[in-house]
Amino acid sequence: PISPSDAHVAGRTASQATGVTLGWVARWEHDKAPENFVAAIEILVAEGLDFQLCLLGQQFQRTPPSLHRLQELAGARLIHCGYAESRDDYWRHLQAMDIVVSTAIHEFFGIGILEATLAGARPLLPNRLAYPEVFDLEHQPERAHLFYDGSVGQLTERLREWILSGVRNTPASPLTQWVRDHYAWSALAGQYDQALTALVAAHQ
């Protein structure tokens, strides 16, 4: 279940109001395939597209070369890089994202992606792992545009399209409301209470 901070209703700041902001919320490790994200960004930077980057997610003592490369590429485009100091800061950074990207090759659930979506970002996800099930793609085929085939080529193509169209953070979107209804703690707490009560009663 997602338990957002009150900060998620505050809106982006003026300093974050220009250009489309691409977000990253995963650990910077090999199972998240960050090198694919970096490869796409390198192409978009070379094309001179107007965007910014907000990089969250845990980093460890040994910084991967791909992160160093991305920091060099991004330059002034990089509005944040590193762990958020508080939950309120975390939600403010999520709120600054217009698009949140995953390139993961291993993912159990993807709570960071759901949190970013709840904060108003549009997710762009590989069509694999838990993502199609989490976003109920089978029963919501209109969400196919949120998925790509996992390749750097299609990731780049979709990001280019969304940057040029000026995708913006939309905290009141139908997708955001759907995530809130299906995954927010406020929506699930009652179901957990019922399940635990039934479990206890069955063992008495």
Disulfide bonds with the S-S distance in Angstrom:
none
